[in-house]
Structure formats: structure tokens, C-alpha cells
């Protein structure tokens, strides 16, 4: 079999009239999506792109993301998703690092695209829609000029071809490009299909940004694989989400903790909107148990998962039937994943002990783009080293304790900020919390907590201190509590703790 682009080719034959994607008022069947994908593939060919060449995409969520993902797959090209929330210099770095010369962008981001392309690094640009902007060719015009038949190749495309370069969040230092092959995406889809039992009747509302691996791999590609429907949400909007869950008869919804927190705090939140949603998933960052309880009280079961860009992204899943008994766990490893919790020597630790989570599996990336030293380090001993600290219970359920780099040592004792944050979150007045380790002349490091009060709530730092006094050991209690209006986050919802340590709250 060829690459994953053949999924669309086959779906266009097996279920041509089934709805593949919904984007606002636009609805495309599998036959229509495949035709547009073929036209894009041929337009890329017309510009001389061949296997291994890179194409970047700069756009909010839209159906053209699916066309770009599948067109590049059919040609053996590499798609480089760009985070439109980054500064021009950051995006220029990613284009230069990946040696990308072609860019697809949307009209609303044309100014940013122009800044990113300043200096002449780009050979060609396409702008979504039917109107040219500057030197960018209209996307629809480029497609209309091409046949909608399958592209003809004079080389082989298969699952070994690199397909995505997904840049890590870059919470510390320069981001690295996780290089994912078409095989990585196929095995990720298979893992999800086996463990979550997706069917053609499923309909997912995709809210995570599609420049992030979550927007592509959770669970967009897996649903296209089985012939289900993907409903694209352009941006996060709690009120709109409530309406679309009902109107589009959504059965699967995935979000990060920050989304679920903002949703339940929104005046438009309606638990009845989730009545037909059979799977409500959360991942991407630690999920406070108190937030799990809030949803559970409303009859909504949050299932957790654990993943990362380097794993395409799924590695574990907590099934619905285990969600209550294993609250706080991210579940068991997917069917085609090996997982161990190891000490600093890489050797497996006994159940219950905290160590680094190591992974093996066919959905793990080929490596970081042009980072041989980083690859030797991260794949030491033949396992992928996640940098996350966790423990396994007697039944093999994984509990993530914290990021290894976020752990700090106070008076010789390890402190995992996530544990402290969860305790702070138990206060009714608290909306969000983040804890970092800061230098201390006596203890080496102590904790500093940044707390966001709920809108309209009255909260003082000493209330947080008193709340923790009876819940955590003294060495775990932050020495300083700072009230802030918001926490700095990446586009994928992760708190940028390096900025907190640097005093940029």
C-alpha cells in the first residue's frame, strides 16, 4: 500500500457521498474532498515540488488543512504546520530550520506571511480563497487550473516517507521539529481505532489548532481513516462549541485542560449539549482532579489520554469504564505501544515508584529534524525518553506526576509542582494555578505560586497559604503566592513556566 494519502483515494470509492468534513457552511463529501486534494497535489507538482520537499501552512482551522495534509501525503512531501500566534522571527526560524520554500496561508494572516517571508526565503505562496494578495497566488484559482484525478508520480510514495515536521512548544530554548513519517500517522490512527472503537457514524468537533499535532492527530486522521466525519471549529469559543455539539450531532470531543476550565466557567456552558457525545477527552497538560469532579457532578465523564508531538501524538488512553475508578490516571498504553517507568539508569522501576516515562512504538517519530545530538540523547537505550515523570499502579495505569524539568529540589526533597497546583485548585476562588521552583539561599529552591482568581472572586495570598498548610508537607508549600490575571500559555494550552521563573507573569 502507498502512503496515507491513499485513504482518501479509497474512501472516495467506498463511501463517496458520506460527509467527510464540515467547515462553517461548507460541507464536503469524501469524493469532493479527494477531488480537491488531487487538485492541490497537482498544483504543488506544477510548482516543481517532489518527494521530500517542504510546504508550510499558516492558517486557522479550516477544511484546507485536511487538503494540505492529504495532498502532501499523496506526493511524499513534508508539511510544516506554522503556529500563527508566534512572532515573525520565530516563524522565520522554523522556515529556515526546516528549509521550507513554499507557504500556504489565509488572507487574514497575509501581513504575518509577508513578514515571515521577508528576506526572500520563500519561492512561492498561495493564499486561501479566490483573490490574490501581493505575490501570493489564489488557492482556489490554483486548484481550478488542475485536474481532479489522482496525481501521476514517477517515484514511489510509501509509509516510510517523512510527512510532518511539527515544532515543539519551545517552552525552553529553541523549538525542535519532530519529524513524523506517514507510518507514524497510520499507526497512531490504528492505535486510536483499536482502543476507542471509532466507527463511520462518529462525528468529531475539532477545536484544537490544526497547526498543533493535537488538531491533526486527535482524532482527525483516525476518523478519516475509518470514514467518519470531521467538523472543523475555526477557533475556541465556548458558546459556539455548545451550539455545534448539538447541531452537528457530535459524538467525540477533545480538548486541553485550559479549554475545559474556560468552558465550565463560561455563562454559555450547558451540560445538556454533551448529551450525545459518547467520548469527552482531555489531554495535553495536567488535569486537576477537582475539575474532573466538577464535570462528573454534571454527568460528563472526562477521559484522559497522554501524548506528545513526538508520538503523533497518542501513547495512552483512559477508557470511559475506568474513568471514575482511575480518576487522575492517563490510562494504559495503546495497543501498539510499549511503556516503562525508569530510573536515571534507564532500568525499569517497581510499580508505584516515580521515574521517567519511556516509550517504544511505531507511532514514535523518526527523530528531530537536523538534531543528531538531541536524537542520540532522547533515544538512549533504544527507548524514547519523554522527560515526563510518572508511576504505574498494580493494574498498569499510568499517572503523570510532572515534567522532569519542572521538578525542583527543596531542602533535598523532590517537589512536583503539579501536586501543589492541584491542591491550590481545590480552593473555590481559584481559576488557575502554576507553581515553579525559584532559588533560595537556605533550601536551594522553594516554590513560588502564581494564582489566577475566578472572575469576581475575592482572594488573598494568605488564603492560599492557609489552605495548603493542612494538605501538603511544609517543604512542598510555596514560600510566595502571587495573584495574576492570567498565565502565559503556548497555543496548545501549556503554561510557559520559563516565563514565570523569569518574572514575566
Rosetta blueprint (number, residue, H / E / L):
1 X L
2 X L
3 X L
4 X L
5 X L
6 X H
7 X H
8 X H
9 X H
10 X H
11 X H
12 X H
13 X H
14 X H
15 X L
16 X L
17 X L
18 X L
19 X E
20 X E
21 X E
22 X E
23 X E
24 X L
25 X L
26 X E
27 X E
28 X E
29 X E
30 X H
31 X H
32 X H
33 X H
34 X H
35 X H
36 X H
37 X H
38 X H
39 X H
40 X H
41 X H
42 X H
43 X H
44 X H
45 X H
46 X H
47 X L
48 X L
49 X L
50 X L
51 X L
52 X L
53 X L
54 X E
55 X E
56 X E
57 X E
58 X E
59 X L
60 X L
61 X L
62 X L
63 X H
64 X H
65 X H
66 X H
67 X H
68 X H
69 X H
70 X H
71 X H
72 X H
73 X H
74 X H
75 X H
76 X L
77 X L
78 X E
79 X E
80 X E
81 X E
82 X L
83 X L
84 X L
85 X L
86 X L
87 X L
88 X H
89 X H
90 X H
91 X H
92 X H
93 X H
94 X H
95 X H
96 X H
97 X H
98 X H
99 X L
100 X L
101 X L
102 X E
103 X E
104 X E
105 X E
106 X L
107 X H
108 X H
109 X H
110 X H
111 X H
112 X H
113 X H
114 X H
115 X H
116 X H
117 X L
118 X L
119 X L
120 X L
121 X L
122 X L
123 X L
124 X E
125 X E
126 X E
127 X E
128 X L
129 X L
130 X L
131 X L
132 X L
133 X E
134 X L
135 X L
136 X E
137 X E
138 X E
139 X H
140 X H
141 X H
142 X H
143 X H
144 X H
145 X L
146 X L
147 X L
148 X L
149 X L
150 X L
151 X L
152 X L
153 X L
154 X L
155 X L
156 X L
157 X L
158 X L
159 X L
160 X L
161 X L
162 X E
163 X E
164 X E
165 X E
166 X E
167 X E
168 X L
169 X L
170 X L
171 X L
172 X L
173 X L
174 X L
175 X L
176 X L
177 X E
178 X E
179 X E
180 X E
181 X E
182 X H
183 X H
184 X H
185 X H
186 X H
187 X H
188 X H
189 X H
190 X H
191 X H
192 X H
193 X H
194 X H
195 X H
196 X H
197 X L
198 X L
199 X L
200 X L
201 X L
202 X L
203 X E
204 X E
205 X E
206 X E
207 X L
208 X L
209 X L
210 X L
211 X L
212 X L
213 X H
214 X H
215 X H
216 X H
217 X H
218 X L
219 X L
220 X H
221 X H
222 X H
223 X H
224 X H
225 X H
226 X H
227 X L
228 X L
229 X E
230 X E
231 X E
232 X E
233 X L
234 X L
235 X L
236 X L
237 X L
238 X H
239 X H
240 X H
241 X H
242 X H
243 X H
244 X H
245 X H
246 X H
247 X H
248 X L
249 X L
250 X L
251 X L
252 X E
253 X E
254 X E
255 X E
256 X L
257 X H
258 X H
259 X H
260 X H
261 X H
262 X H
263 X H
264 X H
265 X H
266 X L
267 X L
268 X L
269 X L
270 X L
271 X H
272 X H
273 X H
274 X H
275 X L
276 X L
277 X L
278 X L
279 X E
280 X E
281 X E
282 X E
283 X L
284 X L
285 X L
286 X L
287 X L
288 X L
289 X H
290 X H
291 X H
292 X H
293 X H
294 X H
295 X H
296 X H
297 X H
298 X L
299 X L
300 X L
301 X L
302 X E
303 X E
304 X E
305 X E
306 X E
307 X E
308 X E
309 X H
310 X H
311 X H
312 X L
313 X E
314 X E
315 X E
316 X E
317 X E
318 X L
319 X L
320 X H
321 X H
322 X H
323 X L
324 X L
325 X L
326 X L
327 X L
328 X L
329 X L
330 X L
331 X E
332 X E
333 X E
334 X L
335 X L
336 X L
337 X E
338 X E
339 X E
340 X E
341 X E
342 X E
343 X L
344 X L
345 X L
346 X L
347 X L
348 X E
349 X L
350 X L
351 X L
352 X L
353 X L
354 X L
355 X E
356 X E
357 X E
358 X E
359 X E
360 X E
361 X E
362 X L
363 X L
364 X L
365 X L
366 X L
367 X E
368 X E
369 X L
370 X L
371 X L
372 X H
373 X H
374 X H
375 X H
376 X H
377 X H
378 X H
379 X L
380 X H
381 X H
382 X H
383 X L
384 X E
385 X E
386 X E
387 X E
388 X E
389 X E
390 X E
391 X E
392 X E
393 X L
394 X L
395 X L
396 X L
397 X L
398 X E
399 X E
400 X E
401 X E
402 X E
403 X E
404 X H
405 X H
406 X H
407 X L
408 X E
409 X E
410 X E
411 X L
412 X L
413 X E
414 X E
415 X E
416 X L
417 X H
418 X H
419 X H
420 X H
421 X H
422 X H
423 X H
424 X H
425 X H
426 X L
427 X L
428 X L
429 X L
430 X E
431 X E
432 X E
433 X E
434 X E
435 X E
436 X E
437 X E
438 X E
439 X E
440 X E
441 X L
442 X L
443 X L
444 X E
445 X E
446 X E
447 X E
448 X E
449 X E
450 X E
451 X E
452 X E
453 X E
454 X L
455 X L
456 X L
457 X L
458 X L
459 X L
460 X L
461 X H
462 X H
463 X H
464 X H
465 X H
466 X H
467 X H
468 X H
469 X H
470 X L
471 X L
472 X L
473 X L
474 X H
475 X H
476 X H
477 X L
478 X L
479 X L
480 X E
481 X E
482 X E
483 X E
484 X L
485 X L
486 X L
487 X L
488 X L
489 X E
490 X L
491 X L
492 X L
493 X L
494 X L
495 X E
496 X L
497 X H
498 X H
499 X H
500 X H
501 X H
502 X L
503 X L
504 X L
505 X L
